[in-house]
């Protein structure tokens, strides 16, 4: 591997071991066997490197969830969305350190325009990928660029982000996959069939 890939690999290990806020440039150099100049040359700054590593992890996680969601060719779009959220919730405990690093990085990005732009670009790519999955789920000639697919993609990502943050703060109170299924079925039945909620 070249210095760029060595640095990214080191950043990913350190994000899990130390957390975003505690990693120094010297940590990255020591873990990667590179030098300080390589960080600036390839990523502009330590934060740029760490955020790039986080972006790689998010993209890989998205592809893993995509394979789960699209595994059953007969599943409906709603079933695929629910399955995605369920599997995500079931795997959060193994990703806690990286999830914490992601939240720490977002806080830093708010104060640094270049890092904010970096995260915004990552979200644009993520929305585009999820919109592709939405279009594939719906079929019938729907294109990923359709504004409705992009909106649904934003909703799917917002639910993932929101559930993740709630889980970080209070895992015991976070919903399970079956809780989500029950809640969404209740919402759909009361919204589209005119069914009155029990006890109303």
Residue pairs with C-beta under 8 A, 6 or more apart in sequence:
1 9
3 32
3 34
3 38
3 41
3 42
4 38
4 42
6 32
6 33
6 34
7 28
7 32
7 34
7 38
7 39
7 42
7 43
7 49
8 49
8 52
8 53
8 56
9 32
10 28
10 31
10 32
10 34
11 23
11 28
11 32
11 49
11 50
11 52
11 53
12 53
12 56
12 57
13 31
14 23
14 27
14 28
14 31
15 23
15 50
15 53
15 54
15 57
15 97
15 98
15 101
16 97
16 98
16 101
17 97
18 27
19 97
19 100
19 101
19 104
20 50
20 54
20 100
20 101
20 102
20 104
20 105
20 108
21 104
23 46
23 50
24 46
25 36
25 39
25 46
26 36
28 34
28 39
28 46
28 49
29 35
29 36
29 38
29 39
32 38
39 45
39 46
39 49
42 49
43 49
43 52
44 114
45 114
47 105
47 108
47 112
47 115
48 114
48 115
48 118
50 101
50 105
51 105
51 109
51 115
51 118
51 119
51 122
52 118
54 98
54 101
54 102
54 105
55 118
55 119
55 122
57 98
58 102
58 122
58 126
59 122
59 125
59 126
59 129
61 95
62 126
62 129
62 130
65 84
65 87
65 88
66 129
66 133
68 83
68 84
68 87
69 75
69 80
69 81
69 83
69 84
69 133
69 137
70 80
70 133
70 136
70 137
72 79
72 80
75 83
75 137
76 137
77 134
77 137
77 138
78 184
80 133
80 137
81 156
82 177
82 180
82 181
82 184
83 177
84 156
84 160
85 159
85 160
85 163
85 177
85 180
86 176
86 177
86 180
86 181
87 177
88 160
88 163
88 164
89 163
89 167
89 174
89 175
89 176
89 177
89 180
90 177
92 99
92 164
92 167
92 171
93 171
96 168
99 164
99 168
100 168
103 165
103 168
105 115
105 119
106 119
108 115
109 115
109 116
109 118
109 119
110 116
123 157
126 157
127 150
127 153
127 154
127 157
128 144
128 150
128 153
130 153
130 156
130 157
131 144
131 145
131 146
131 149
131 150
131 152
131 153
132 144
133 153
134 144
134 149
134 152
134 153
134 156
135 142
135 143
135 144
135 146
135 149
138 149
142 148
142 149
143 149
144 150
163 174
163 175
166 173
166 174
167 174
175 183
186 197
189 195
190 196
190 197
